Amino acid sequence: MNPRKWRLASGLTVSGLLLAAVGIASWAQQAPEHGAHGTPESWKFSWPAGDAAVGREVFIKLECYTCHEVKGEQFSKPEPGSDPGTIGPELSGMTPLHPVEYFAEAIINPSAAVEEGKGYRAADGKSKMPGYNDLVTVQEVIDLVTYLKSLKGDGAARGQGGTAAPSDAHGGAGGQMLRH
């Protein structure tokens, strides 16, 4: 190919690529915004109603009490030599501090927001609390959050109380107790 034809072909290729890039950029700017898809401006997510008693059973099933204390509750005895309720925060006073969405995120993605200086981070920088996203159903998260939000500052759950014993009603996959 002679140099003149080569320059012409190269110039046309570069021009074509530039035109394509400009066209794509123009199209992207004209893309409709989220609201243009019909989402009403007044739409708001509302947390579904849950069952605090069932949420307490989920708390027991997941053995949350091995790392979290709930004042006024007596859960199963921990293994000898362990120090229950000292790895994570005490939960009975958390209700006024956080919205339901915070509790839900802490259950399914505990590393999303980890309080500094409290010893809640592992050596890798992530939360010491395992994520339960693959271990709980949406309904279990709703019920567990409802239980956590039902706790009063003194630790007693509104309408709850007593000594907990693990229940088979909400066993993990295959009916087994989930452990972390």
Backbone as numpy.savetxt, mean C-alpha at the origin, in Angstrom:
# Nx Ny Nz CAx CAy CAz Cx Cy Cz
26.98 5.11 -55.70 26.13 6.27 -55.70 27.03 7.50 -55.70
26.67 8.47 -56.55 27.53 9.65 -56.61 27.26 10.54 -55.40
28.22 11.39 -55.03 28.11 12.20 -53.81 26.89 13.11 -53.80
26.49 13.63 -54.96 25.33 14.52 -55.02 24.05 13.76 -54.66
23.86 12.60 -55.22 22.68 11.80 -54.93 22.70 11.34 -53.46
23.87 11.04 -52.97 24.02 10.62 -51.57 23.58 11.74 -50.63
24.03 12.98 -50.88 23.64 14.12 -50.05 22.14 14.36 -50.14
21.59 14.24 -51.32 20.16 14.45 -51.51 19.36 13.38 -50.74
19.78 12.13 -50.85 19.09 11.05 -50.15 19.21 11.23 -48.63
20.39 11.60 -48.17 20.61 11.83 -46.73 19.77 12.99 -46.25
19.74 14.06 -47.03 18.95 15.24 -46.66 17.48 14.92 -46.59
16.98 14.13 -47.55 15.57 13.75 -47.54 15.24 12.86 -46.34
16.15 11.97 -46.00 15.94 11.09 -44.85 15.88 11.89 -43.56
16.84 12.81 -43.38 16.87 13.64 -42.18 15.63 14.52 -42.11
15.25 15.10 -43.25 14.04 15.95 -43.30 12.80 15.14 -42.94
12.71 13.93 -43.46 11.58 13.07 -43.16 11.51 12.73 -41.68
12.65 12.43 -41.08 12.69 12.13 -39.65 12.29 13.34 -38.81
12.76 14.53 -39.21 12.39 15.75 -38.49 10.90 16.01 -38.59
10.34 15.85 -39.78 8.90 16.05 -39.97 8.11 15.05 -39.12
8.57 13.82 -39.09 7.88 12.81 -38.28 7.94 13.18 -36.80
9.10 13.64 -36.33 9.25 14.03 -34.93 8.34 15.21 -34.60
8.29 16.20 -35.50 7.42 17.36 -35.28 5.96 16.92 -35.26
5.59 16.03 -36.15 4.22 15.53 -36.20 3.84 14.80 -34.93
4.73 13.96 -34.43 4.47 13.21 -33.20 4.35 14.17 -32.02
5.25 15.16 -31.94 5.20 16.13 -30.85 3.90 16.93 -30.91
3.49 17.30 -32.11 2.24 18.06 -32.27 1.05 17.21 -31.84
1.04 15.95 -32.23 -0.04 15.04 -31.86 -0.11 14.87 -30.34
1.07 14.74 -29.69 1.12 14.54 -28.24 0.55 15.75 -27.52
0.79 16.95 -28.04 0.26 18.15 -27.41 -1.25 18.24 -27.56
-1.80 17.63 -28.58 -3.23 17.68 -28.83 -3.98 16.55 -28.13
-3.26 15.64 -27.50 -3.91 14.52 -26.83 -4.84 15.04 -25.74
-6.02 14.47 -25.62 -6.98 14.96 -24.62 -6.47 14.71 -23.20
-6.84 15.59 -22.30 -6.48 15.42 -20.90 -7.43 14.41 -20.25
-7.07 14.00 -19.03 -7.87 12.98 -18.33 -9.34 13.37 -18.25
-9.62 14.62 -17.91 -11.00 15.06 -17.78 -11.78 14.97 -19.07
-11.08 15.04 -20.20 -11.75 14.97 -21.50 -12.29 13.57 -21.78
-11.90 12.61 -20.98 -12.38 11.24 -21.17 -13.68 10.98 -20.43
-14.25 12.00 -19.85 -15.54 11.84 -19.21 -15.53 11.69 -17.71
-14.37 11.86 -17.05 -14.35 11.78 -15.60 -14.98 13.06 -15.05
-16.05 12.95 -14.33 -16.70 14.15 -13.79 -15.78 14.92 -12.85
-15.81 16.24 -12.94 -14.96 17.06 -12.08 -15.25 16.83 -10.61
-16.47 16.51 -10.28 -16.86 16.32 -8.88 -16.56 14.92 -8.36
-15.99 14.04 -9.21 -15.73 12.67 -8.79 -14.72 12.66 -7.65
-14.97 11.80 -6.68 -14.08 11.65 -5.54 -14.10 10.19 -5.11
-12.93 9.65 -4.80 -12.85 8.28 -4.32 -13.35 8.24 -2.88
-14.21 7.31 -2.58 -14.71 7.11 -1.22 -14.26 5.73 -0.75
-13.62 5.70 0.42 -13.15 4.44 0.97 -14.36 3.56 1.29
-14.35 2.31 0.82 -15.49 1.42 1.08 -15.62 1.08 2.57
-16.82 0.77 2.98 -17.06 0.35 4.36 -16.45 -1.02 4.57
-15.82 -1.19 5.71 -15.25 -2.48 6.06 -15.80 -2.97 7.38
-15.34 -4.11 7.80 -15.79 -4.73 9.05 -14.59 -4.81 9.99
-14.62 -4.01 11.07 -13.50 -3.96 12.00 -13.22 -5.31 12.65
-14.25 -6.08 12.96 -14.05 -7.39 13.58 -13.32 -8.34 12.63
-13.69 -8.30 11.37 -13.00 -9.12 10.36 -11.58 -8.59 10.18
-11.41 -7.27 10.20 -10.08 -6.67 10.09 -9.17 -7.08 11.22
-9.72 -7.22 12.40 -8.95 -7.71 13.55 -8.47 -9.14 13.29
-9.32 -9.94 12.69 -8.94 -11.31 12.34 -7.82 -11.31 11.29
-7.88 -10.38 10.36 -6.81 -10.25 9.36 -5.51 -9.85 10.06
-5.59 -8.92 11.01 -4.44 -8.50 11.81 -3.80 -9.71 12.49
-4.64 -10.58 13.03 -4.16 -11.79 13.69 -3.59 -12.77 12.67
-4.29 -12.96 11.56 -3.84 -13.90 10.53 -2.46 -13.52 10.00
-2.25 -12.24 9.77 -0.97 -11.77 9.25 0.09 -11.64 10.34
-0.32 -11.89 11.58 0.57 -11.81 12.75 1.21 -10.43 12.88
0.43 -9.41 12.61 0.90 -8.03 12.72 1.36 -7.71 14.14
0.75 -8.38 15.12 1.07 -8.15 16.53 2.49 -8.55 16.88
3.17 -9.32 16.02 4.55 -9.68 16.33 5.48 -8.47 16.22
5.06 -7.45 15.48 5.87 -6.24 15.32 5.18 -4.99 15.85
3.86 -5.01 15.93 3.09 -3.84 16.34 2.31 -4.12 17.61
2.38 -3.19 18.53 1.58 -3.27 19.75 0.25 -2.55 19.50
-0.79 -3.07 20.11 -2.10 -2.41 20.14 -2.50 -2.40 21.60
-2.46 -1.21 22.20 -2.80 -1.10 23.62 -4.21 -1.61 23.87
-4.36 -2.36 24.95 -5.67 -2.90 25.30 -5.96 -4.25 24.67
-5.08 -4.72 23.80 -5.27 -6.02 23.14 -4.24 -7.00 23.69
-4.63 -8.26 23.80 -3.72 -9.33 24.18 -3.80 -10.38 23.09
-2.75 -10.45 22.30 -2.73 -11.43 21.22 -1.95 -12.66 21.66
-1.84 -13.64 20.80 -1.12 -14.89 21.11 0.27 -14.58 21.64
0.72 -15.47 22.48 2.06 -15.32 23.05 3.10 -15.44 21.94
4.07 -14.52 21.92 5.14 -14.62 20.93 6.11 -15.74 21.29
6.97 -16.05 20.36 7.98 -17.07 20.61 8.92 -16.59 21.71
9.44 -17.51 22.54 10.36 -17.11 23.60 11.56 -16.36 23.03
11.95 -15.31 23.74 13.11 -14.54 23.31 12.77 -13.38 22.39
11.55 -13.33 21.87 11.20 -12.22 20.99 10.65 -11.07 21.83
10.70 -9.90 21.27 10.22 -8.70 21.95 9.06 -8.15 21.13
7.83 -8.61 21.41 6.69 -8.25 20.57 6.38 -6.76 20.59
5.92 -6.28 19.45 5.42 -4.93 19.37 6.47 -3.84 19.42
7.73 -4.16 19.18 8.76 -3.12 19.27 9.44 -2.83 17.95
9.13 -3.55 16.90 9.77 -3.31 15.61 9.07 -2.17 14.88
7.74 -2.21 14.88 6.95 -1.17 14.23 6.28 -0.30 15.26
5.59 0.74 14.80 4.95 1.65 15.75 3.76 1.02 16.47
3.47 1.53 17.64 2.27 1.16 18.38 1.11 1.75 17.60
0.07 0.98 17.35 -0.97 1.37 16.40 -2.21 2.01 16.99
-2.44 1.88 18.28 -3.72 2.34 18.82 -3.89 3.85 18.80
-2.83 4.60 18.72 -2.95 6.05 18.68 -2.80 6.64 17.29
-2.77 5.81 16.28 -2.51 6.27 14.91 -3.73 6.84 14.19
-4.93 6.49 14.63 -6.14 6.88 13.92 -6.21 8.37 13.58
-5.99 9.27 14.53 -6.11 10.68 14.17 -4.95 11.21 13.34
-3.88 10.45 13.24 -2.68 10.93 12.55 -2.69 10.69 11.04
-3.45 9.71 10.58 -3.36 9.33 9.17 -4.74 9.04 8.56
-4.88 9.35 7.26 -6.12 8.98 6.56 -6.11 7.49 6.20
-7.25 6.96 5.81 -7.35 5.54 5.47 -6.39 5.15 4.35
-6.18 6.04 3.40 -5.29 5.73 2.27 -3.87 5.46 2.74
-3.43 6.17 3.78 -2.09 5.96 4.32 -1.96 4.55 4.89
-2.96 4.13 5.65 -2.93 2.78 6.22 -2.92 1.73 5.11
-3.75 1.92 4.09 -3.80 0.95 2.99 -2.45 0.87 2.29
-1.84 2.01 2.02 -0.53 2.00 1.36 0.53 1.35 2.24
0.46 1.59 3.54 1.43 0.98 4.45 1.33 -0.54 4.46
0.15 -1.06 4.20 -0.05 -2.51 4.17 0.46 -3.11 2.86
0.14 -2.47 1.74 0.50 -3.06 0.45 1.86 -2.60 -0.06
2.36 -1.45 0.40 3.67 -0.95 -0.03 4.31 -0.19 1.12
4.76 -0.89 2.16 5.26 -0.21 3.35 6.50 0.64 3.14
7.22 0.44 2.07 8.41 1.25 1.81 8.09 2.59 1.14
6.83 2.83 0.82 6.45 4.07 0.14 6.72 5.29 1.02
6.51 5.17 2.30 6.75 6.28 3.24 7.20 5.68 4.56
8.49 5.83 4.85 9.03 5.26 6.08 9.56 6.42 6.93
9.07 6.51 8.14 9.47 7.58 9.04 10.95 7.43 9.38
11.68 8.52 9.24 13.13 8.51 9.51 13.42 8.52 11.01
14.54 7.93 11.37 15.03 8.00 12.73 14.30 7.14 13.75
13.42 6.28 13.30 12.65 5.45 14.23 13.10 3.99 14.23
14.04 3.65 13.34 14.51 2.27 13.26 13.62 1.38 12.42
12.76 1.98 11.59 11.84 1.19 10.78 12.45 0.76 9.46
13.62 1.29 9.11 14.27 0.94 7.84 15.26 -0.21 8.04
15.29 -1.10 7.06 16.27 -2.19 7.05 17.57 -1.64 6.45
18.60 -2.46 6.42 19.89 -2.05 5.89 19.81 -1.62 4.43
18.86 -2.18 3.67 18.72 -1.83 2.25 17.95 -0.54 2.03
17.53 0.13 3.11 16.81 1.39 3.00 15.30 1.24 2.91
14.84 0.03 2.74 13.40 -0.22 2.67 12.84 -0.46 4.06
11.53 -0.43 4.15 10.86 -0.70 5.42 11.15 -2.12 5.88
11.27 -2.29 7.18 11.42 -3.63 7.74 10.12 -4.42 7.59
9.03 -3.70 7.44 7.73 -4.36 7.28 7.61 -4.93 5.88
7.23 -6.20 5.78 7.05 -6.77 4.44 5.78 -6.22 3.79
5.76 -6.21 2.48 4.55 -5.82 1.76 3.59 -6.99 1.70
2.32 -6.71 1.84 1.31 -7.76 1.83 0.46 -7.74 0.58
0.90 -7.01 -0.43 0.12 -6.84 -1.66 -0.28 -8.17 -2.29
0.61 -9.14 -2.28 0.32 -10.43 -2.90 -0.31 -11.44 -1.93
-0.51 -11.03 -0.69 -0.99 -11.97 0.33 -2.40 -11.68 0.83
-2.91 -10.50 0.51 -4.24 -10.13 1.01 -5.14 -9.74 -0.15
-6.41 -9.91 0.08 -7.39 -9.48 -0.91 -7.70 -8.00 -0.67
-8.35 -7.39 -1.64 -8.77 -6.00 -1.47 -9.70 -5.89 -0.27
-10.63 -6.84 -0.13 -11.55 -6.80 1.01 -10.82 -6.91 2.33
-9.78 -7.74 2.40 -9.01 -7.86 3.63 -8.30 -6.55 3.97
-7.78 -5.86 2.96 -7.15 -4.55 3.21 -8.20 -3.58 3.74
-9.36 -3.56 3.12 -10.44 -2.67 3.57 -10.81 -2.97 5.02
-10.96 -4.24 5.35 -11.33 -4.63 6.72 -10.21 -4.33 7.71
-8.97 -4.60 7.33 -7.84 -4.33 8.22 -7.71 -2.83 8.49
-7.85 -2.02 7.46 -7.80 -0.57 7.64 -8.96 -0.11 8.53
-10.13 -0.69 8.35 -11.28 -0.35 9.20 -10.98 -0.69 10.66
-10.34 -1.83 10.90 -9.94 -2.19 12.26 -8.96 -1.16 12.82
-7.93 -0.83 12.05 -6.93 0.13 12.52 -7.56 1.49 12.81
-8.47 1.91 11.94 -9.14 3.20 12.15 -10.13 3.15 13.31
-10.54 1.95 13.72 -11.49 1.82 14.84 -10.80 1.92 16.19
-9.48 1.83 16.21 -8.76 1.86 17.48 -8.82 3.26 18.08
-9.11 3.31 19.37 -9.12 4.58 20.08 -7.71 4.86 20.55
-7.47 6.06 20.99 -6.16 6.43 21.51 -5.70 5.58 22.67
-6.64 5.01 23.44 -6.26 4.17 24.57 -6.01 2.73 24.14
-6.17 2.46 22.84 -5.88 1.14 22.32 -7.08 0.26 22.11
-8.13 0.47 22.86 -9.31 -0.38 22.67 -9.98 -0.02 21.36
-10.41 -1.03 20.67 -11.13 -0.78 19.42 -12.55 -0.39 19.78
-13.10 0.49 18.99 -14.50 0.87 19.21 -15.37 -0.35 18.98
-16.01 -0.81 20.03 -16.88 -1.98 19.90 -16.12 -3.29 19.88
-14.81 -3.27 20.15 -13.99 -4.48 20.14 -13.38 -4.67 21.51
-12.46 -5.61 21.62 -11.73 -5.81 22.86 -11.59 -7.28 23.15
-10.87 -7.58 24.21 -10.74 -8.98 24.62 -9.44 -9.58 24.17
-9.35 -10.87 24.32 -8.15 -11.61 23.97 -8.33 -12.25 22.61
-7.31 -12.13 21.80 -7.38 -12.65 20.44 -6.82 -14.06 20.38
-7.45 -14.86 19.60 -6.92 -16.18 19.29 -7.03 -16.33 17.79
-5.98 -16.81 17.13 -6.04 -16.92 15.68 -7.26 -17.70 15.23
-7.85 -17.25 14.15 -9.06 -17.87 13.62 -8.75 -18.56 12.30
-9.44 -19.64 12.03 -9.29 -20.32 10.74 -10.17 -19.68 9.68
-11.01 -18.73 10.07 -11.98 -18.15 9.15 -11.33 -17.43 7.98
-10.13 -16.89 8.18 -9.49 -16.12 7.12 -8.07 -16.61 6.89
-7.85 -17.90 6.88 -6.52 -18.44 6.66 -5.95 -18.01 5.34
-4.64 -18.02 5.22 -3.96 -17.59 4.00 -4.16 -18.58 2.88
-3.32 -18.46 1.88 -3.41 -19.33 0.71 -3.39 -20.78 1.16
-4.34 -21.54 0.69 -4.41 -22.95 1.05 -4.82 -23.16 2.50
-5.39 -22.11 3.14 -5.81 -22.22 4.52 -4.68 -22.15 5.52
-3.46 -21.83 5.06 -2.33 -21.76 5.96 -2.20 -20.37 6.53
-1.60 -20.30 7.70 -1.33 -19.02 8.34 -0.21 -18.33 7.57
-0.40 -17.07 7.21 0.64 -16.32 6.50 1.64 -15.80 7.51
2.89 -15.90 7.19 3.95 -15.43 8.09 4.86 -14.50 7.32
5.53 -13.64 8.06 6.52 -12.76 7.43 7.84 -12.84 8.14
